[in-house]
Structures are given as C-alpha cells and as structure tokens.
Amino acid sequence: MKFSKPKPLSGDKNKRLNSKESTNCEYSAAWSDVDKIKSHSEVTVPSEENVANAKDWVDNGSKL
C-alpha cells in the first residue's frame, strides 16, 4: 500500500468562493424572532423557545 503526502487545500473546487448568492438563512436564526428589545442598548432578545431550538440545532443537528 502506497501513501501519498497530503496536498494543501487550494479552494479550486469550492463553488462558494465566487458565488454571488447568499448562503445564510436568517429566517430560522434565533435572533430573527424578537421577543423584546433592551431599551438602553437597543439589543434584540430572542424568546426562550428560540434559544432552546438554536441550542438543540447546534448540539444535535449542525453538520457544518
């Protein structure tokens, strides 16, 4: 059995490098369904359910 030296990644076959289409899907993000907005900083706060769903996705469903 002959082993070859691994080659560095060049990105030649990566379709996303020159793509003009957005790959993010913000409608399913935890912060997209705002539960409330903090008055002093105007930071959006997602609902507890959305945070739990996002955590579940990261823990179990994310295959990035």
Secondary structure, 3 states (H helix, E strand, C coil): CCCCCCCCCCCCCCHHHHCCCCCCCHHHCHHHCEEEECCCCCCEEECHHHHHHHHHHHHHHCCC
